[in-house]
Amino acid sequence: MSQYGKLSTEFYELDKPEAAPDAFDFYEAFAREAQGPIHEPMCGSGRFLLPLLAQGLDISGSDTSLNMLDACRRRAERLGLEPDLEPQAVQDLACKRAPSLVFIPSGSFGLLIDDGQVRAALARVHQVLAPGGTFLVEAELLQPSALETSGVWGGRWVERPDGAKLILSWLSQYSGAPNVTSSVHRYELIKDGQLLSVEYDEFRVRSYAADEFQGLLRSAGFESIQAFRPYERSAVGTAIATDASEPSEEALVFCCRKSPR
């Protein structure tokens, strides 16, 4: 799984300083309905966590990337906030208090590739949730496309406050598995025509058939499983979401619960 180095973390912060309004409003509504603590695994630099914390909600976060957690703390300090953050993988998740809501937005769960990791992560979330608690997770969906052995270079850049540019270039490649997209990301820091730093990262993302992901949630012990189109509150059936006669969904948000008993 990508660990987000120094340059990739900085690029992420500049490129995505805030959550998209529709996504934030969607998760905020669930957060406000939670009757107890909230936890965001894979919280990154805090695009969702910090605004929710600023509103007085009882939320904590975790991530495997120390660079991302440091970025989150720096942003929090500028906002006068003191978030409760832990360096943890989802499959090793431990919460000081059983959360009423756990949510993983923006397709971050797709960074878990291996079946063992995926099943362990879902089982761990189920274990730490309070009885009757809610789990929200966004999953990328398999798309009908021809398999390719290689792609073409793409890229974009962002500008730092000091005028330096951070350039991201990427090259995608078929990974050998139909549900995993692999790409190499190259980050270059350039100022005044000089290359100051370079960083490479391998980025792999797993996607799912809708009914497959629903089955994984059920196997982990979750109940009352619903699938939402991002970021709508009305549920859709997984069969509808994968209907070849309709435009394909790129992702679904799954909402499920732990038994109250």
C-alpha positions in Angstrom: 0.0 0.0 0.0 1.2 3.5 -0.8 2.7 5.1 2.3 2.7 8.7 0.9 6.2 10.1 1.2 7.1 13.7 1.9 6.5 15.1 -1.7 3.4 13.0 -2.3 1.9 14.1 1.0 2.6 17.8 0.1 1.1 17.3 -3.3 -2.0 15.8 -1.8 -2.4 18.7 0.6 -2.1 21.3 -2.2 -4.2 19.4 -4.7 -7.0 18.4 -2.3 -7.0 20.9 0.6 -10.7 20.3 1.3 -13.2 17.5 0.8 -15.6 18.0 -2.1 -18.7 19.8 -0.7 -21.2 17.0 -1.6 -18.9 14.3 -0.1 -18.4 16.3 3.1 -22.1 17.0 3.5 -22.9 13.3 3.1 -20.5 12.1 5.8 -21.2 15.1 8.0 -24.9 14.1 8.1 -24.0 10.6 9.3 -21.5 12.0 11.8 -24.2 14.3 13.3 -26.5 11.3 13.7 -23.9 9.2 15.5 -24.8 8.7 19.1 -21.2 8.4 20.4 -17.6 8.7 19.3 -16.6 8.7 15.6 -13.4 7.3 14.1 -11.9 7.8 10.6 -9.3 5.2 9.6 -7.1 6.2 6.7 -7.8 9.8 7.6 -4.8 11.2 5.7 -4.2 14.9 6.2 -7.7 15.4 7.8 -9.9 16.8 5.0 -12.9 15.2 6.7 -11.7 14.8 10.2 -10.6 18.4 11.0 -13.7 20.2 9.8 -15.9 17.7 11.8 -13.7 18.2 14.8 -13.9 22.0 14.4 -17.7 21.6 14.6 -17.4 20.0 18.1 -17.9 16.4 17.0 -16.2 13.7 19.0 -13.9 12.3 16.3 -10.5 10.6 16.2 -8.4 9.3 13.3 -5.7 6.9 12.3 -3.5 6.2 9.3 -0.4 4.2 8.4 1.4 7.2 6.8 3.4 9.1 9.3 3.8 11.9 6.8 0.0 12.2 6.4 -0.5 12.2 10.2 2.2 15.0 10.6 0.4 17.0 7.9 -2.9 16.6 9.7 -1.3 17.8 13.0 0.2 20.8 11.2 -3.1 21.8 9.7 -4.8 21.2 13.1 -2.4 23.5 14.8 -3.1 26.3 12.4 -6.8 25.8 13.1 -6.3 25.7 16.9 -7.4 22.0 17.1 -5.9 19.0 18.9 -7.0 15.8 17.1 -6.6 12.4 18.6 -4.5 10.6 16.0 -2.8 7.2 15.9 -0.5 5.5 13.4 -2.5 2.3 12.7 -3.4 0.1 9.8 -7.2 -0.6 9.5 -6.6 -4.3 10.1 -4.9 -3.5 13.4 -7.4 -0.8 14.4 -7.7 -0.1 18.2 -9.9 2.6 19.6 -9.9 4.0 23.1 -13.6 4.1 23.1 -15.9 2.0 20.9 -17.1 4.3 18.1 -20.7 4.6 17.1 -19.5 5.5 13.6 -16.5 4.4 11.5 -16.2 5.8 8.0 -13.6 5.5 5.2 -14.4 8.0 2.4 -13.0 8.8 -1.0 -12.1 5.2 -2.1 -9.2 5.0 0.4 -10.2 1.4 1.2 -9.2 0.4 -2.3 -5.5 0.8 -1.2 -5.9 -2.5 0.6 -5.1 -5.1 -2.1 -4.7 -8.6 -0.7 -7.8 -10.6 0.3 -6.3 -11.3 3.7 -5.8 -7.6 4.4 -9.3 -6.7 3.2 -11.0 -9.4 5.2 -8.9 -8.6 8.3 -9.7 -4.9 8.0 -13.4 -5.4 7.7 -13.4 -7.9 10.6 -11.4 -5.4 12.8 -13.8 -2.5 12.1 -16.7 -4.8 13.0 -14.9 -5.8 16.2 -14.2 -2.2 17.4 -17.6 -0.8 16.6 -20.0 -0.2 19.5 -23.1 -2.5 19.4 -25.5 -1.1 16.8 -22.7 1.1 15.4 -22.6 2.2 11.7 -19.8 1.6 9.2 -19.6 3.7 6.0 -17.1 2.8 3.4 -16.6 3.9 -0.2 -15.6 1.2 -2.7 -14.4 1.6 -6.3 -16.3 -0.5 -8.7 -15.0 -2.7 -11.5 -15.3 -1.0 -14.9 -15.8 -2.9 -18.2 -12.6 -2.2 -20.1 -10.1 -4.1 -22.2 -7.0 -5.3 -20.4 -3.9 -3.5 -21.4 -0.2 -4.3 -20.7 0.8 -0.6 -20.4 -0.5 2.9 -20.5 0.7 6.3 -21.3 2.3 9.0 -19.1 0.0 11.6 -17.7 0.5 14.3 -15.2 -0.4 17.7 -13.6 1.3 20.2 -11.3 0.4 22.4 -8.3 2.1 25.5 -7.0 3.5 26.0 -3.5 3.1 29.4 -1.7 6.9 30.0 -2.3 6.4 29.7 -6.0 7.9 26.3 -6.4 6.0 23.7 -8.4 5.2 20.1 -7.5 4.8 18.0 -10.6 3.0 14.7 -10.5 3.6 12.3 -13.4 2.1 8.8 -13.6 2.2 5.7 -15.7 -0.5 3.1 -15.3 0.0 -0.6 -16.1 -2.2 -3.7 -16.1 -1.2 -5.5 -12.9 -2.1 -9.1 -13.9 -5.3 -9.0 -11.8 -8.5 -7.6 -13.4 -9.5 -5.9 -10.2 -6.2 -4.1 -9.4 -4.9 -1.0 -11.2 -1.2 -0.3 -10.8 0.7 2.9 -11.5 4.0 4.5 -10.8 3.8 8.0 -9.5 6.8 10.4 -9.9 6.9 13.6 -7.9 9.3 16.4 -8.8 9.9 19.6 -6.9 11.1 22.4 -9.1 12.0 26.0 -8.3 13.6 28.7 -10.4 14.3 26.1 -13.1 16.1 23.8 -10.7 15.1 20.2 -9.8 15.2 20.1 -6.0 13.8 16.7 -5.2 12.3 13.6 -6.8 10.2 10.9 -5.2 8.7 7.7 -6.7 5.7 5.8 -5.3 3.9 2.7 -6.5 0.1 3.2 -6.3 -2.2 0.2 -6.5 -6.0 0.4 -6.2 -8.4 -2.5 -5.9 -11.9 -2.3 -7.2 -14.9 -4.6 -6.6 -18.1 -5.9 -8.1 -20.9 -4.4 -6.0 -22.3 -7.8 -4.9 -18.8 -9.0 -4.1 -18.1 -6.1 -1.6 -21.6 -6.6 -0.1 -20.6 -10.3 0.5 -17.4 -9.3 2.2 -19.2 -7.0 4.6 -21.7 -9.8 5.3 -18.9 -12.2 6.0 -17.3 -9.8 8.4 -20.6 -9.8 10.5 -22.3 -6.6 9.3 -26.0 -6.4 8.9 -28.5 -4.0 7.2 -26.2 -3.5 4.3 -27.2 -0.7 1.9 -25.4 0.7 -1.2 -25.6 4.4 -2.0 -24.6 6.3 -5.1 -22.0 8.9 -4.1 -23.2 11.1 -2.4 -26.9 10.3 -2.3 -28.9 9.1 0.7 -31.3 6.8 -1.2 -30.1 3.2 -1.4 -29.7 1.3 -4.7 -29.5 -2.4 -5.3 -26.1 -3.9 -6.1 -27.7 -5.5 -9.2 -28.9 -2.1 -10.5 -25.4 -0.6 -9.8 -23.8 -3.2 -12.1 -26.5 -3.4 -14.7 -24.7 -3.4 -18.1 -27.6 -1.7 -19.8 -27.2 1.4 -17.6 -24.2 3.8 -17.3 -21.7 2.2 -14.9 -21.2 3.6 -11.5 -17.6 4.3 -10.6 -18.1 3.8 -6.9 -20.6 3.0 -4.2 -20.8 4.0 -0.6 -21.8 1.0 1.5 -23.6 1.7 4.8 -23.9 -1.3 7.2 -24.4 -1.9 10.9 -23.1 -4.0 13.7 -25.8 -6.0 15.6 -27.0 -4.1 18.7 -26.8 -7.4 20.6 
